[in-house]
């Protein structure tokens, strides 16, 4: 049996998650989707579509979709759905989990790796975060869970962009990129996202692609004297002259904005190969100590002793790695890593990674 793909949908209150979920449950998209939703407050889907006081936990929609409310925990809800599907009582091809009421998508994502029963039935596809342009800066300033949702995302959609100026939107996108340079950011109209852009994103695939926004990695030509560098942390950014990104450069250029976010990203590259044992020991220690503060991390690595790329990624303390494709003839062998987390110990990371090189 093929695994059932699951998408985690998270995001700011009022960003259009409910609009998006209502569309999934009522639109004629021809897909059979189970939507698992958290019961929380006034923005509950039930009020509009479902009879609010029904005792049913699972409700079949006319378009072939299923709506299921989390009564106990996510694990038991997923097991219940899988059991009903197995007996032929329910038909669905994929799952969307709405986690708005939860502060942190991390434990939801971890369920798919740590629980054997869930891991044998479901495959986590991606975490999608919806951001409300109008209130985002304030929410990011005030609420760590909003910052975490951005850090965890494989894809970010910004809604209500028409309610803010072009400059305000550009500043928000800049801020989001520095929190999470690996998630593509797209502007959408109040939750009206084409479903094809929400599903099958393969954010948790161990693949040899590490998409980091190219602008984010712009480095000045004269800065290549060092074999390894951490982009945007040493003033390598082409756009560093305009903004200080709150990464504590310590280079004395003035702060142009005050977003000293605790969720930050750190990108590291090196053309020198890693010593596999040293790197494994170092990354193991990092994950043990800083796991709770690491949201997402990924790398495509040039490792001594193999002609293949080594790919690793993780969520919190859970890290996995795999051999990827062979380096092509003429391809530049370079390790690229991105860490996204809360108050990352950048100096320790730099030192440890450099000491793990051959």
N, C-alpha and C positions, 0 to 999 in steps of 0.2 A: 504493500500500500504506500502510495506517495504521501509524504508529510503534508499537513495542512498549513499553508502559509498564514502567518499572523502579523498584523500591523499594529503598532502602538500609536495611538493618536493622543497628543497632549497639547497643552497650550494655554494661553492667557484667557481669562474670563472675558467673554464678549468678542473673541477673535473670530468666531464663526464655526466653532466645532459642532455646535448643535445643528446649525444649518447644514453642514456637511453630512452629519449623521442622518438627519431627516431625509436628505436626498438619497443616501445609500438605502434607507429603509423603504422609500416610496417610489423612487425613480425607476423607469423601465430600462435598466442598464444591462439586463440579461445575465447578470452574475448572481450566483447564490452565495450571499455573504451573511455570516453571523456577526451581529454587532453586540459586543458585551459592554454594558455600560454601568458605570458607578452610580448608585443612587445618591444624588447630592442636591439638596436645595431646590431653588425655584427654576433653575435652568434645565430641569429634567425633561428629557424627550417625552416621557410618559404623558405629561400634561396635555400635549398636543395630539399625539398619535394614538396613545394607548389609553385604556380606561385606567385611571390613576389608582383605584383601590383594588385592582385585580390581585388575586392570590397567586396567579400564574407567574412563574419565574421566566418562562420562555414563551414568546408569542410569535406566531407565524404571520408573516406579512403577505399581502396579496402579490407582491412582485417576486416571491420566492425567497425573500430574505427572512432572517430570524432575528428577533431582538431578545436579548437575555440580560437580566439584571444580576449584578454580583450580590449574592445574599450572604455567603460565608466568605471564602477568600477566592482569589483568582484561580488557584490550583483546582479547587473542587468544582468551580464553574466550568473550567476547561474540560475536566474529566467527565462531568455530566453531559456536556455537549457531545464529546467524543463517543460516549457510551450510547447516546440516543442515535447518533449518526451510524454507529456500528450496527445497531439493531434495525436500521432502516426507518426509524421514527422521524428523523430529521434529515434534510438534505442541504448541505452547504459545502462550498469549495474553499472558503477562506474565512478568516476571522479578523475583525477590527476591534481593538480594545481601547475604550476611551478612559483615560486615567486622570481626568481633570481634578477630581477630588483629592487625588494623592499628591503629596508634595514632590515626589521624586520618582521619575520613571525607572530608576535603577533597579529596585527590587522586582518590578514587573518584568523587566528584561531578564533579570537573573533567574526568574522562575523557569524560563525556557531552557536554561542550561543546567540548573542544579537539580531539578526534579526529574527523575528518570522517566516516570510515566508521561509527563508532559513532553519531554525531549523525544520520546519514541513516537509521538503522535503529531506534534506541531513543529514548525520551523519558523523561528523569528525572522521576519523579513526586514523591517525597518522601524525606526522611531520618527514620526512626523510631528513637527511642532508648529502650531499656528500662533502668530504674533500679531497683536492689535497695534497698528502703527500709531494710532492716536494716543494711547495710554502706555505704550511700551517703555519709553524712557523712564517714566515714573515707576512703573512696575518693576523694571530691572533695577532701579535704584533701591527700591524698598523691600523687594521680596527675593530671598535667595532661591525659593523654588522656581521662580520665573527664570532666573539665571541658569539654574540646573537644567531646566527644560531645554534651553538653548544649547547648553553644552552637550547634552545627550543626543541631539537631533542628527538624523541622517539627511533630512530635508527640512528646510524652513520655508513656510509660506507667510508672507506679510499681508494682512487684510487691512481695509480702511485706509489705504495709502492715499486715496483721493481726498481725505480729510486733513492731510498735513501738506506743508510746502515741500517743494522738490529738495530744498536744502535740508529740511528736517528728516526727510526720507533717506537722503544720502548719508546723513550723520548716523541714523539708526542702523543702516546696512553696514557702515564702517564699524560700528560698535559690535554688531552681531558677528561680523567676520573675525574680529579679534578674539571673541569668545570661542568661536567655532569656525575655523577656516576650512573644515572638510565638508560641511553641509552646504549644498547649493541653496541659494536664497532666491525666492521668486515672489513677485507681487501678484496677489489675486484679489478679485472683487468679493468681499464679504463671504468667504467660505465657498465660493463657486470655483472649486478646484476640479479640473477633469480627473475622474477616478484613476485614469491610467497614470497620472502623476503621483498618486498616493500609494498605489499597489505595485508589487514586484520591483522594488527599488534595490533589493539585495544589499542592504546596508551592513548586514552581518556576514556576508560572504567573505571568506578568506580569498580575496583575489589580488592580482598583482598590480592593481591600480590604486594609487593613493591620490585622490583628487583633492588638491588644495588650491584654492583660488589663485590663479597665476599672479594677479596684482599683489597678492599678499607675499609672494616669494620674489618680487622684483628686488634684485640686489644691484648695488652700484658696481660697475666694472672694476673699480680700483680696490674693492673690498675683498678680492679673492685671494689675498695673500695667505689666508689660513686654510688648512685642509678641511677643517670642519667648522661649520658656523650655525648659529641659531638665528634664523631669520627673524627680523623685526625686533630682536631683543638687543642687538648691538647697533641699532641705527642703520640697518641694511635696507630698510624699506624705502622705496622710491618716494612714498608719500609721507615719510616721517617728518619732513620739514613742516608740514601743516599741522600735524596733531601729535601730541604725546599720547600713546595708547594706554597709559596707565600700567606699563609693565615694569616700571621702576628701572629705566635704563641707567640712571645715575650718570648721564652724560651732560647734565646741566642744561638741557634745553627746556624752555618753559612749558608749563602745563597749559594747553589751550582748552582742554575740557576736563571735567572733574570725574569722569567715569573710571574710577579706580576699581574695576570689577574684581570680585574675588574669583569668579569663574574666568579663567584665562586659558590661552593655548600657547603652546611652545613647540616650535618646529625646529628640527635638528637634521643636518645633512652632513655626510662625510663620504669622500671617495676612498678613504683607506678602509680595508676590510675589517670586520669584527673578528675577534677571537671567540668562537662559539661558547666555550666554557665560561670565560670571563663575563660575556654578555648575559648568559643564562643566570649566572650567580647574581649579577647586579640587578637585572630586571626582576628576578625572584624576590630580592630584598626590597626593591622599590614597591612592588605590589603588596608585599607583606605589611610594610610600614605605612605606605600612603594609599593603599587600596581604597579605603572609604572616601578619600578625597579625589581619586582619579575617576573621572566620569567615563570618558572614552579615550582609547589610544590605539594607534595603528602604525605599522611600519612595513616597508618593503626594504629588505636588508641585503647588503653585499657581505657575504660571510666567507671566511677562509675555509678551504677544504671542500667547497661545492661549487659547481658551475650553475647551480639553480638559485633563483631568488628565494629568500626565506621571508615568509609573510607572517606577521603576528598581529593580533589585535586583542582588545579586552574591554571589559566593563567592570569597574570596581576591582575586586580581587580576582576576578575570573579572567585568565589569560590563555589564549590558544595560539599555536603556531603550526606552520605547515610548509613543505617545500613547494615552491611555485614553479613557473616555467623556467627554462634555461635562458640565461642571458644571451641575447642575440649577438652574432659577430658584429663588432663595431659599436655596440650599444655601450654607453657610458655606465660603468658599474658604480653605482652610488647608493648609499643607504639614505632613505628618507623616512623620518619618523615624526608623528604629531602626537602630542599629549594634550588632553583637555581636562582641566581639573580645577579644584578649589585651592587657592593659595599654593600653587605648585612650588616645590623647592628647586627653583631653576638652577642655582649654582651647584647643588648636589647632583642634579641630573646631568648637567654639562660635564662636570668632573668625572662622574661615574662612566658616562658614555665614552669620553675620551680615553679613560683608563682601560676600557674594554676593547679598544682597537688593537690590531696586531702591532 
